[in-house]
Amino acid sequence: MAKIAVELEQALERRRRDGTPGRMTPRTLARGDGWTVTDVICTSGPQDRAYGERHSEYVIALVLAGTFQYRSGLGCALMTPGSLLLGNHGLGFECGHEHGEGDRCVSFLYTPEYFERLAADAGARGGRAGFSLPRLPAVAALSSIAVRAGIGATRSNDVAWQDLAVRLAVSAMRLASGAASDDRPLPANAEARVARTVQRIQRHPGAASGLDALARDAGLSPYHFLRTFERVTGVTPHQYLQRIRLREAATRLLAGRGKVIDVALDCGFGDVSNFNRAFRTEFGVSPRSFREKSSRERATILKRF
């Protein structure tokens, strides 16, 4: 994931140097009959006005780096790395960067016909397509998909994009249908406090970051920080930090860099046995098996070119 963050920072640096307004720069990664995948780098910041648009297709966007506010007819949510932005065909929306500069997403776009067919195949309630909430948090069920999409943003030929697009759509629909929303009001500046914490974790995922230290940086008591962080992101600070570390480790394993023990230590795990156990829980296989399986899949994909 480091390369993803570096490329985003380079884009932000060019904007600062040129003195231009923030903007979105999409790049098509793959396209098929009814679906498209784009890598989107946005360089907007607090100084830029939030922009309003309308979803022309069904959208599931995986946040790779940065934070931003997403507002639509489905509700409002702070988007953080690993979470999924959900959008329905024809739905108006607005994105803003009140708490920091820039973000990067891999966006999966589906035509209404294609998405509705997937919804029917997935057994959507009443056969109806569409989402009823604006975001899914970074959860274990999405980790494998998130890592592969992140790899694809920098090495698109290494990913079977249609397979990933189908699996992501079905997973998102099933997870969203079972998610419960919480309409209680958030404390003042909750999003800004959590955004700062997320940015710190993203910059230094391997650094020691206990609950007390994170809460102190956010200016909250551990109890209020824990409750606020979970309300804003959908997961606890520990779950979020561990998921970011595991996805970084999986990315390094896919890239073939380093021994498993070195990857574990570099990503903030002090004990390789704990790393192996957490990795297996998250991805369903051991780190070594994950690397070997992914190498075989990549070799199969490359043979097609």
Summary of the structure (lengths in Angstrom):
residues: 305
radius of gyration: 18.8
end to end distance: 25.1
largest distance: 54.7
contacts: 1000
relative contact order: 0.12
helix: 50%
strand: 19%
